[in-house]
Amino acid sequence: MKLELRKTFQFEAAHLLPHLPKSHKCRRLHGHSFKVEIVVAGECDSKLGWVMDYADISKAFHPIWKKLDHFYLNEIPGLETPPAKTLPFGSGRSSSPRFRS
């Protein structure tokens, strides 16, 4: 049987959009509250009764969260000019990390 686990995380971070006109409010430093939803789908282990340990989702995301929460996104490589909609894990984008059971 295929199951799906979802876990939502939140972090706070600041950024600015340096390519906007100087008069635009988003050119100034400002912050956002971001929500990240991790979705894990797979076959249910008939012996254990789950796809994976729910706590392992937190363990896997924690190193990323530590790099983002209460940091200035423009100083993070790859996020130098990050519109909120295009963060690598947001707005419908998907990644498929592999978890070991």
GUTOR-772106 format. One record per atom (N, C-alpha, C): residue number from 1; residue in three letters; atom name; x, y, z. Coordinates in nm, 2 decimals, m for minus. Layout:
BEGIN
+-----+------+------+--------+--------+--------+
! pos ! code ! site !      u !      v !      w !
+-----+------+------+--------+--------+--------+
! NUM !  ala !   CA !      X !      Y !      Z !
...
+-----+------+------+--------+--------+--------+
// end
This chain:
BEGIN
+-----+------+------+--------+--------+--------+
! pos ! code ! site !      u !      v !      w !
+-----+------+------+--------+--------+--------+
!   1 !  met !    N !   0.09 !  m0.12 !   0.00 !
!   1 !  met !   CA !   0.00 !   0.00 !   0.00 !
!   1 !  met !    C !   0.09 !   0.12 !   0.00 !
!   2 !  lys !    N !   0.06 !   0.22 !  m0.09 !
!   2 !  lys !   CA !   0.14 !   0.34 !  m0.10 !
!   2 !  lys !    C !   0.08 !   0.45 !   0.00 !
!   3 !  leu !    N !   0.17 !   0.51 !   0.08 !
!   3 !  leu !   CA !   0.13 !   0.61 !   0.18 !
!   3 !  leu !    C !   0.21 !   0.74 !   0.15 !
!   4 !  glu !    N !   0.16 !   0.85 !   0.21 !
!   4 !  glu !   CA !   0.22 !   0.98 !   0.19 !
!   4 !  glu !    C !   0.23 !   1.05 !   0.33 !
!   5 !  leu !    N !   0.35 !   1.09 !   0.37 !
!   5 !  leu !   CA !   0.37 !   1.17 !   0.49 !
!   5 !  leu !    C !   0.39 !   1.31 !   0.46 !
!   6 !  arg !    N !   0.34 !   1.40 !   0.54 !
!   6 !  arg !   CA !   0.37 !   1.55 !   0.52 !
!   6 !  arg !    C !   0.41 !   1.61 !   0.65 !
!   7 !  lys !    N !   0.51 !   1.69 !   0.64 !
!   7 !  lys !   CA !   0.55 !   1.76 !   0.76 !
!   7 !  lys !    C !   0.58 !   1.91 !   0.72 !
!   8 !  thr !    N !   0.53 !   2.00 !   0.80 !
!   8 !  thr !   CA !   0.55 !   2.14 !   0.76 !
!   8 !  thr !    C !   0.65 !   2.21 !   0.86 !
!   9 !  phe !    N !   0.74 !   2.28 !   0.81 !
!   9 !  phe !   CA !   0.84 !   2.36 !   0.89 !
!   9 !  phe !    C !   0.82 !   2.51 !   0.86 !
!  10 !  gln !    N !   0.87 !   2.59 !   0.95 !
!  10 !  gln !   CA !   0.87 !   2.73 !   0.93 !
!  10 !  gln !    C !   1.00 !   2.79 !   0.97 !
!  11 !  phe !    N !   1.04 !   2.89 !   0.89 !
!  11 !  phe !   CA !   1.16 !   2.97 !   0.93 !
!  11 !  phe !    C !   1.14 !   3.11 !   0.90 !
!  12 !  glu !    N !   1.22 !   3.20 !   0.96 !
!  12 !  glu !   CA !   1.21 !   3.34 !   0.94 !
!  12 !  glu !    C !   1.35 !   3.38 !   0.88 !
!  13 !  ala !    N !   1.34 !   3.47 !   0.78 !
!  13 !  ala !   CA !   1.46 !   3.51 !   0.71 !
!  13 !  ala !    C !   1.44 !   3.65 !   0.65 !
!  14 !  ala !    N !   1.55 !   3.72 !   0.62 !
!  14 !  ala !   CA !   1.55 !   3.85 !   0.56 !
!  14 !  ala !    C !   1.62 !   3.84 !   0.42 !
!  15 !  his !    N !   1.58 !   3.93 !   0.33 !
!  15 !  his !   CA !   1.65 !   3.95 !   0.21 !
!  15 !  his !    C !   1.61 !   4.08 !   0.15 !
!  16 !  leu !    N !   1.68 !   4.11 !   0.04 !
!  16 !  leu !   CA !   1.64 !   4.23 !  m0.04 !
!  16 !  leu !    C !   1.65 !   4.19 !  m0.19 !
!  17 !  leu !    N !   1.59 !   4.27 !  m0.27 !
!  17 !  leu !   CA !   1.59 !   4.24 !  m0.42 !
!  17 !  leu !    C !   1.67 !   4.35 !  m0.48 !
!  18 !  pro !    N !   1.80 !   4.33 !  m0.50 !
!  18 !  pro !   CA !   1.89 !   4.44 !  m0.54 !
!  18 !  pro !    C !   1.87 !   4.49 !  m0.68 !
!  19 !  his !    N !   1.80 !   4.42 !  m0.77 !
!  19 !  his !   CA !   1.79 !   4.46 !  m0.91 !
!  19 !  his !    C !   1.66 !   4.55 !  m0.93 !
!  20 !  leu !    N !   1.59 !   4.57 !  m0.83 !
!  20 !  leu !   CA !   1.47 !   4.65 !  m0.84 !
!  20 !  leu !    C !   1.51 !   4.80 !  m0.83 !
!  21 !  pro !    N !   1.43 !   4.89 !  m0.88 !
!  21 !  pro !   CA !   1.46 !   5.03 !  m0.86 !
!  21 !  pro !    C !   1.48 !   5.07 !  m0.72 !
!  22 !  lys !    N !   1.57 !   5.17 !  m0.69 !
!  22 !  lys !   CA !   1.60 !   5.21 !  m0.55 !
!  22 !  lys !    C !   1.47 !   5.25 !  m0.48 !
!  23 !  ser !    N !   1.37 !   5.30 !  m0.55 !
!  23 !  ser !   CA !   1.25 !   5.35 !  m0.49 !
!  23 !  ser !    C !   1.15 !   5.24 !  m0.45 !
!  24 !  his !    N !   1.18 !   5.12 !  m0.50 !
!  24 !  his !   CA !   1.08 !   5.00 !  m0.47 !
!  24 !  his !    C !   1.10 !   4.95 !  m0.33 !
!  25 !  lys !    N !   0.99 !   4.93 !  m0.25 !
!  25 !  lys !   CA !   1.01 !   4.89 !  m0.11 !
!  25 !  lys !    C !   1.08 !   4.75 !  m0.10 !
!  26 !  cys !    N !   1.07 !   4.67 !  m0.19 !
!  26 !  cys !   CA !   1.14 !   4.53 !  m0.18 !
!  26 !  cys !    C !   1.29 !   4.54 !  m0.21 !
!  27 !  arg !    N !   1.33 !   4.66 !  m0.25 !
!  27 !  arg !   CA !   1.48 !   4.68 !  m0.27 !
!  27 !  arg !    C !   1.54 !   4.69 !  m0.13 !
!  28 !  arg !    N !   1.46 !   4.74 !  m0.03 !
!  28 !  arg !   CA !   1.51 !   4.75 !   0.10 !
!  28 !  arg !    C !   1.51 !   4.62 !   0.17 !
!  29 !  leu !    N !   1.60 !   4.61 !   0.27 !
!  29 !  leu !   CA !   1.60 !   4.48 !   0.35 !
!  29 !  leu !    C !   1.46 !   4.46 !   0.42 !
!  30 !  his !    N !   1.41 !   4.34 !   0.41 !
!  30 !  his !   CA !   1.28 !   4.31 !   0.47 !
!  30 !  his !    C !   1.28 !   4.16 !   0.50 !
!  31 !  gly !    N !   1.19 !   4.11 !   0.58 !
!  31 !  gly !   CA !   1.18 !   3.97 !   0.62 !
!  31 !  gly !    C !   1.05 !   3.91 !   0.58 !
!  32 !  his !    N !   1.06 !   3.77 !   0.58 !
!  32 !  his !   CA !   0.94 !   3.69 !   0.56 !
!  32 !  his !    C !   0.94 !   3.58 !   0.66 !
!  33 !  ser !    N !   0.82 !   3.52 !   0.67 !
!  33 !  ser !   CA !   0.80 !   3.39 !   0.74 !
!  33 !  ser !    C !   0.78 !   3.29 !   0.63 !
!  34 !  phe !    N !   0.86 !   3.19 !   0.62 !
!  34 !  phe !   CA !   0.86 !   3.09 !   0.51 !
!  34 !  phe !    C !   0.80 !   2.96 !   0.57 !
!  35 !  lys !    N !   0.72 !   2.89 !   0.49 !
!  35 !  lys !   CA !   0.67 !   2.76 !   0.53 !
!  35 !  lys !    C !   0.73 !   2.66 !   0.42 !
!  36 !  val !    N !   0.78 !   2.55 !   0.47 !
!  36 !  val !   CA !   0.83 !   2.45 !   0.38 !
!  36 !  val !    C !   0.75 !   2.32 !   0.42 !
!  37 !  glu !    N !   0.70 !   2.26 !   0.32 !
!  37 !  glu !   CA !   0.63 !   2.13 !   0.34 !
!  37 !  glu !    C !   0.71 !   2.02 !   0.27 !
!  38 !  ile !    N !   0.75 !   1.92 !   0.35 !
!  38 !  ile !   CA !   0.82 !   1.81 !   0.31 !
!  38 !  ile !    C !   0.72 !   1.69 !   0.29 !
!  39 !  val !    N !   0.72 !   1.63 !   0.17 !
!  39 !  val !   CA !   0.63 !   1.52 !   0.14 !
!  39 !  val !    C !   0.71 !   1.40 !   0.11 !
!  40 !  val !    N !   0.68 !   1.29 !   0.18 !
!  40 !  val !   CA !   0.75 !   1.17 !   0.15 !
!  40 !  val !    C !   0.64 !   1.06 !   0.12 !
!  41 !  ala !    N !   0.66 !   1.00 !   0.00 !
!  41 !  ala !   CA !   0.56 !   0.90 !  m0.05 !
!  41 !  ala !    C !   0.64 !   0.77 !  m0.07 !
!  42 !  gly !    N !   0.57 !   0.66 !  m0.05 !
!  42 !  gly !   CA !   0.63 !   0.54 !  m0.08 !
!  42 !  gly !    C !   0.54 !   0.42 !  m0.03 !
!  43 !  glu !    N !   0.59 !   0.30 !  m0.05 !
!  43 !  glu !   CA !   0.52 !   0.19 !  m0.01 !
!  43 !  glu !    C !   0.53 !   0.17 !   0.15 !
!  44 !  cys !    N !   0.42 !   0.13 !   0.21 !
!  44 !  cys !   CA !   0.42 !   0.11 !   0.35 !
!  44 !  cys !    C !   0.49 !  m0.02 !   0.38 !
!  45 !  asp !    N !   0.58 !  m0.02 !   0.47 !
!  45 !  asp !   CA !   0.65 !  m0.13 !   0.52 !
!  45 !  asp !    C !   0.55 !  m0.22 !   0.60 !
!  46 !  ser !    N !   0.52 !  m0.34 !   0.55 !
!  46 !  ser !   CA !   0.41 !  m0.42 !   0.61 !
!  46 !  ser !    C !   0.45 !  m0.46 !   0.75 !
!  47 !  lys !    N !   0.58 !  m0.47 !   0.78 !
!  47 !  lys !   CA !   0.62 !  m0.51 !   0.92 !
!  47 !  lys !    C !   0.61 !  m0.40 !   1.01 !
!  48 !  leu !    N !   0.66 !  m0.28 !   0.97 !
!  48 !  leu !   CA !   0.66 !  m0.16 !   1.06 !
!  48 !  leu !    C !   0.53 !  m0.08 !   1.06 !
!  49 !  gly !    N !   0.46 !  m0.09 !   0.95 !
!  49 !  gly !   CA !   0.34 !  m0.01 !   0.93 !
!  49 !  gly !    C !   0.35 !   0.14 !   0.90 !
!  50 !  trp !    N !   0.47 !   0.17 !   0.84 !
!  50 !  trp !   CA !   0.49 !   0.31 !   0.80 !
!  50 !  trp !    C !   0.58 !   0.32 !   0.67 !
!  51 !  val !    N !   0.59 !   0.43 !   0.61 !
!  51 !  val !   CA !   0.68 !   0.46 !   0.50 !
!  51 !  val !    C !   0.82 !   0.49 !   0.56 !
!  52 !  met !    N !   0.83 !   0.57 !   0.66 !
!  52 !  met !   CA !   0.95 !   0.60 !   0.73 !
!  52 !  met !    C !   0.92 !   0.66 !   0.86 !
!  53 !  asp !    N !   1.02 !   0.67 !   0.95 !
!  53 !  asp !   CA !   1.00 !   0.73 !   1.08 !
!  53 !  asp !    C !   0.98 !   0.88 !   1.06 !
!  54 !  tyr !    N !   0.87 !   0.93 !   1.11 !
!  54 !  tyr !   CA !   0.83 !   1.07 !   1.10 !
!  54 !  tyr !    C !   0.94 !   1.16 !   1.15 !
!  55 !  ala !    N !   1.01 !   1.12 !   1.26 !
!  55 !  ala !   CA !   1.12 !   1.20 !   1.32 !
!  55 !  ala !    C !   1.24 !   1.21 !   1.22 !
!  56 !  asp !    N !   1.25 !   1.12 !   1.13 !
!  56 !  asp !   CA !   1.36 !   1.13 !   1.03 !
!  56 !  asp !    C !   1.34 !   1.24 !   0.93 !
!  57 !  ile !    N !   1.22 !   1.28 !   0.91 !
!  57 !  ile !   CA !   1.19 !   1.40 !   0.82 !
!  57 !  ile !    C !   1.25 !   1.52 !   0.89 !
!  58 !  ser !    N !   1.23 !   1.54 !   1.02 !
!  58 !  ser !   CA !   1.29 !   1.65 !   1.09 !
!  58 !  ser !    C !   1.44 !   1.65 !   1.09 !
!  59 !  lys !    N !   1.49 !   1.53 !   1.11 !
!  59 !  lys !   CA !   1.64 !   1.51 !   1.11 !
!  59 !  lys !    C !   1.70 !   1.55 !   0.98 !
!  60 !  ala !    N !   1.63 !   1.52 !   0.87 !
!  60 !  ala !   CA !   1.68 !   1.54 !   0.74 !
!  60 !  ala !    C !   1.67 !   1.69 !   0.70 !
!  61 !  phe !    N !   1.57 !   1.76 !   0.75 !
!  61 !  phe !   CA !   1.55 !   1.90 !   0.72 !
!  61 !  phe !    C !   1.63 !   2.00 !   0.81 !
!  62 !  his !    N !   1.66 !   1.95 !   0.93 !
!  62 !  his !   CA !   1.72 !   2.04 !   1.03 !
!  62 !  his !    C !   1.85 !   2.11 !   0.98 !
!  63 !  pro !    N !   1.94 !   2.04 !   0.91 !
!  63 !  pro !   CA !   2.06 !   2.11 !   0.87 !
!  63 !  pro !    C !   2.03 !   2.23 !   0.77 !
!  64 !  ile !    N !   1.93 !   2.21 !   0.69 !
!  64 !  ile !   CA !   1.89 !   2.32 !   0.60 !
!  64 !  ile !    C !   1.83 !   2.43 !   0.68 !
!  65 !  trp !    N !   1.74 !   2.40 !   0.77 !
!  65 !  trp !   CA !   1.67 !   2.50 !   0.85 !
!  65 !  trp !    C !   1.77 !   2.58 !   0.93 !
!  66 !  lys !    N !   1.88 !   2.52 !   0.98 !
!  66 !  lys !   CA !   1.98 !   2.59 !   1.06 !
!  66 !  lys !    C !   2.05 !   2.69 !   0.97 !
!  67 !  lys !    N !   2.06 !   2.67 !   0.84 !
!  67 !  lys !   CA !   2.13 !   2.76 !   0.75 !
!  67 !  lys !    C !   2.04 !   2.88 !   0.71 !
!  68 !  leu !    N !   1.91 !   2.86 !   0.73 !
!  68 !  leu !   CA !   1.81 !   2.96 !   0.68 !
!  68 !  leu !    C !   1.75 !   3.04 !   0.79 !
!  69 !  asp !    N !   1.71 !   2.98 !   0.90 !
!  69 !  asp !   CA !   1.63 !   3.05 !   1.00 !
!  69 !  asp !    C !   1.71 !   3.17 !   1.06 !
!  70 !  his !    N !   1.65 !   3.28 !   1.05 !
!  70 !  his !   CA !   1.70 !   3.41 !   1.10 !
!  70 !  his !    C !   1.84 !   3.45 !   1.04 !
!  71 !  phe !    N !   1.85 !   3.42 !   0.91 !
!  71 !  phe !   CA !   1.97 !   3.46 !   0.84 !
!  71 !  phe !    C !   1.93 !   3.55 !   0.72 !
!  72 !  tyr !    N !   2.03 !   3.61 !   0.67 !
!  72 !  tyr !   CA !   2.01 !   3.70 !   0.55 !
!  72 !  tyr !    C !   2.03 !   3.62 !   0.43 !
!  73 !  leu !    N !   1.93 !   3.59 !   0.35 !
!  73 !  leu !   CA !   1.93 !   3.50 !   0.24 !
!  73 !  leu !    C !   2.03 !   3.55 !   0.13 !
!  74 !  asn !    N !   2.04 !   3.68 !   0.11 !
!  74 !  asn !   CA !   2.13 !   3.72 !   0.00 !
!  74 !  asn !    C !   2.28 !   3.68 !   0.03 !
!  75 !  glu !    N !   2.31 !   3.64 !   0.15 !
!  75 !  glu !   CA !   2.45 !   3.60 !   0.18 !
!  75 !  glu !    C !   2.47 !   3.45 !   0.17 !
!  76 !  ile !    N !   2.36 !   3.38 !   0.13 !
!  76 !  ile !   CA !   2.37 !   3.23 !   0.12 !
!  76 !  ile !    C !   2.40 !   3.20 !  m0.03 !
!  77 !  pro !    N !   2.51 !   3.13 !  m0.06 !
!  77 !  pro !   CA !   2.54 !   3.10 !  m0.20 !
!  77 !  pro !    C !   2.42 !   3.03 !  m0.27 !
!  78 !  gly !    N !   2.38 !   3.09 !  m0.39 !
!  78 !  gly !   CA !   2.27 !   3.04 !  m0.47 !
!  78 !  gly !    C !   2.14 !   3.12 !  m0.44 !
!  79 !  leu !    N !   2.14 !   3.20 !  m0.33 !
!  79 !  leu !   CA !   2.02 !   3.27 !  m0.29 !
!  79 !  leu !    C !   2.05 !   3.42 !  m0.29 !
!  80 !  glu !    N !   2.16 !   3.47 !  m0.36 !
!  80 !  glu !   CA !   2.20 !   3.60 !  m0.36 !
!  80 !  glu !    C !   2.09 !   3.70 !  m0.40 !
!  81 !  thr !    N !   2.00 !   3.67 !  m0.49 !
!  81 !  thr !   CA !   1.89 !   3.75 !  m0.53 !
!  81 !  thr !    C !   1.76 !   3.67 !  m0.53 !
!  82 !  pro !    N !   1.72 !   3.63 !  m0.41 !
!  82 !  pro !   CA !   1.61 !   3.53 !  m0.40 !
!  82 !  pro !    C !   1.47 !   3.59 !  m0.39 !
!  83 !  pro !    N !   1.39 !   3.60 !  m0.50 !
!  83 !  pro !   CA !   1.25 !   3.63 !  m0.48 !
!  83 !  pro !    C !   1.19 !   3.52 !  m0.40 !
!  84 !  ala !    N !   1.10 !   3.55 !  m0.31 !
!  84 !  ala !   CA !   1.05 !   3.45 !  m0.22 !
!  84 !  ala !    C !   0.98 !   3.33 !  m0.29 !
!  85 !  lys !    N !   0.93 !   3.36 !  m0.41 !
!  85 !  lys !   CA !   0.86 !   3.25 !  m0.48 !
!  85 !  lys !    C !   0.96 !   3.15 !  m0.54 !
!  86 !  thr !    N !   1.09 !   3.18 !  m0.55 !
!  86 !  thr !   CA !   1.18 !   3.09 !  m0.63 !
!  86 !  thr !    C !   1.29 !   3.03 !  m0.54 !
!  87 !  leu !    N !   1.26 !   3.03 !  m0.41 !
!  87 !  leu !   CA !   1.36 !   2.95 !  m0.33 !
!  87 !  leu !    C !   1.36 !   2.81 !  m0.38 !
!  88 !  pro !    N !   1.47 !   2.74 !  m0.37 !
!  88 !  pro !   CA !   1.48 !   2.61 !  m0.43 !
!  88 !  pro !    C !   1.38 !   2.50 !  m0.38 !
!  89 !  phe !    N !   1.32 !   2.52 !  m0.26 !
!  89 !  phe !   CA !   1.23 !   2.42 !  m0.21 !
!  89 !  phe !    C !   1.09 !   2.48 !  m0.20 !
!  90 !  gly !    N !   1.06 !   2.59 !  m0.27 !
!  90 !  gly !   CA !   0.93 !   2.65 !  m0.25 !
!  90 !  gly !    C !   0.85 !   2.65 !  m0.38 !
!  91 !  ser !    N !   0.73 !   2.70 !  m0.36 !
!  91 !  ser !   CA !   0.64 !   2.73 !  m0.47 !
!  91 !  ser !    C !   0.62 !   2.61 !  m0.57 !
!  92 !  gly !    N !   0.60 !   2.50 !  m0.52 !
!  92 !  gly !   CA !   0.57 !   2.38 !  m0.61 !
!  92 !  gly !    C !   0.69 !   2.31 !  m0.66 !
!  93 !  arg !    N !   0.81 !   2.36 !  m0.63 !
!  93 !  arg !   CA !   0.93 !   2.29 !  m0.67 !
!  93 !  arg !    C !   0.95 !   2.16 !  m0.59 !
!  94 !  ser !    N !   1.01 !   2.07 !  m0.65 !
!  94 !  ser !   CA !   1.02 !   1.94 !  m0.59 !
!  94 !  ser !    C !   1.17 !   1.89 !  m0.59 !
!  95 !  ser !    N !   1.20 !   1.83 !  m0.48 !
!  95 !  ser !   CA !   1.33 !   1.76 !  m0.48 !
!  95 !  ser !    C !   1.30 !   1.62 !  m0.43 !
!  96 !  ser !    N !   1.39 !   1.53 !  m0.46 !
!  96 !  ser !   CA !   1.37 !   1.39 !  m0.42 !
!  96 !  ser !    C !   1.49 !   1.33 !  m0.35 !
!  97 !  pro !    N !   1.51 !   1.38 !  m0.22 !
!  97 !  pro !   CA !   1.63 !   1.32 !  m0.15 !
!  97 !  pro !    C !   1.60 !   1.17 !  m0.12 !
!  98 !  arg !    N !   1.70 !   1.10 !  m0.10 !
!  98 !  arg !   CA !   1.68 !   0.96 !  m0.07 !
!  98 !  arg !    C !   1.70 !   0.93 !   0.08 !
!  99 !  phe !    N !   1.61 !   0.86 !   0.14 !
!  99 !  phe !   CA !   1.62 !   0.83 !   0.28 !
!  99 !  phe !    C !   1.65 !   0.68 !   0.29 !
! 100 !  arg !    N !   1.74 !   0.65 !   0.38 !
! 100 !  arg !   CA !   1.77 !   0.51 !   0.40 !
! 100 !  arg !    C !   1.68 !   0.46 !   0.52 !
! 101 !  ser !    N !   1.63 !   0.34 !   0.50 !
! 101 !  ser !   CA !   1.55 !   0.28 !   0.61 !
! 101 !  ser !    C !   1.63 !   0.19 !   0.70 !
+-----+------+------+--------+--------+--------+
// end
